[in-house]
Amino acid sequence: MERYTKNPIISRTQIPDIPPHLVDVTSVFNPGAVRFKDKILLILRVQNRGRETFFLMAESHDGIHFSIAKEPVRFNGIENLNKTVYHCYDARITELEGTYYIMFAMDMDEGCHIGLSRTEDFKTFEFMGITTAEDSRNGVLFPEKINGKYMRLDRPNRVAISDGPTTGNAIVLSESEDLLHWQQIKQVITGRFHYWDELIGAGPPPIKTKKGWLQIYHGVATHLSTIFIYQAGVMLLDLENPATVIGRSHQNILEPRELYELTGQVPNVVFPSGAVVEKLDSNGFAEPDSNVYIYYGAADTSVCMASVTVEQLTKWALNN
């Protein structure tokens, strides 16, 4: 991928002070991204000095220079949960049947779960509910139904890391009739022990191409003593049966190299969570020569952007 030469595009100093919780914030990272009307919107994960997390919207006409909202996102109805929610973070945005759905991680007493919200205008947000029964993270919706069902990729947290939270080494495909109750279909890929993607998780929502669904994912190398390295790869899934993997990149396609990726709150991290496709045809397929703008968190500290074409992503996914 080609990094934007003036990364990071959003850093903590650009976040407006919003008393009492967001004043002189610590970091901004892992954005969800979507094209909405004539703008590109991001939903930013912002962390304050108390290590509390908030979502802020940002908008841009060129996908690089963003203005940031002066009020946090509020999910109407989440206050009715009879449970404590400590953090909401790492949102992914999918346009589906004319509505914009936001899946995000929710840290709770019993672990991490995937929450779902929807909006029509990115000004008011309705909390729909918790969509997982087990500890899970990195939920991403497909942008259309497949064989009459809603589809989702997510990462169950079933791997215990010494002195760390439970994480995962498999991406699974699930289906639903109503977006709230999900049934796991199949494990799609697993981590590759001793290589760049030992632990894995889905990135931005899948991109529809005539050769299959392109799914960018993150991989974590954990075998380098106490250093974890977050990188990005890509796989190609069958259009009619996304449980079938057509190809998967053998090597990473983005890794921490720049100073803003190597140093920060969590060093050695590139975390892709948003993608905007420049050109779609009338049937919703991404054009092969279209640019894809990838928005990612760098070192859990800032927001960066990299670009790549659909054709390049497909080629890398098939280079396995």
HELIX and SHEET records of a PDB file:
HELIX    1   1 ARG A   12  GLN A   14  5                                   3    
HELIX    2   2 ILE A   78  ASN A   80  5                                   3    
HELIX    3   3 LEU A  259  LEU A  262  1                                   4    
HELIX    4   4 VAL A  310  LEU A  318  1                                   9    
SHEET    1   A 4 GLU A   2  ARG A   3  0                                        
SHEET    2   A 4 SER A 302  THR A 309 -1                                        
SHEET    3   A 4 ASN A 291  ALA A 298 -1                                        
SHEET    4   A 4 VAL A 270  VAL A 277 -1                                        
SHEET    1   B 4 SER A  27  PHE A  36  0                                        
SHEET    2   B 4 LYS A  39  GLN A  47 -1                                        
SHEET    3   B 4 THR A  53  SER A  60 -1                                        
SHEET    4   B 4 SER A  67  ILE A  68 -1                                        
SHEET    1   C 5 PHE A  75  ASN A  76  0                                        
SHEET    2   C 5 PHE A 125  ILE A 130  1                                        
SHEET    3   C 5 GLY A 111  THR A 119 -1                                        
SHEET    4   C 5 THR A  99  MET A 108 -1                                        
SHEET    5   C 5 VAL A  85  LEU A  96 -1                                        
SHEET    1   D 4 SER A 136  LEU A 141  0                                        
SHEET    2   D 4 TYR A 150  PRO A 156 -1                                        
SHEET    3   D 4 ALA A 170  SER A 176 -1                                        
SHEET    4   D 4 TRP A 182  THR A 190 -1                                        
SHEET    1   E 2 VAL A 159  ALA A 160  0                                        
SHEET    2   E 2 THR A 166  THR A 167 -1                                        
SHEET    1   F 3 LEU A 199  ALA A 202  0                                        
SHEET    2   F 3 GLY A 212  LEU A 224 -1                                        
SHEET    3   F 3 ILE A 207  THR A 209 -1                                        
SHEET    1   G 4 LEU A 199  ALA A 202  0                                        
SHEET    2   G 4 GLY A 212  LEU A 224 -1                                        
SHEET    3   G 4 ILE A 227  LEU A 237 -1                                        
SHEET    4   G 4 VAL A 245  ARG A 248 -1                                        
END                                                                             
